[in-house]
Amino acid sequence: MPRYWYAYVPGANPDPTLPANYILIIIKPTCTTGFIICAILVYVGPGSPPVQLTFISVRLRSYIANALTTTAPQPAAGKYFVYLKN
């Protein structure tokens, strides 16, 4: 499955685990560490990626929580799926 970057753009409810708070971006983010979610890398099924997410997996939500706790990109080893910014 292809992966796409989604930038965190908080709405009325700034919960970083809400899919509605993410929008598709066409470039890899330059942020890495910080205190605020910057972007997430998401596996998307076949076809065009949705402009706005409709689902965030349990694993990705766990990475988001870990990132906010550690202020470091997640997962700690391997390819990062959650980036942060100041």
Helices and strands as residue ranges (DSSP letters): E 3-8, G 19-21, E 22-25, E 36-43, H 58-70, E 82-85
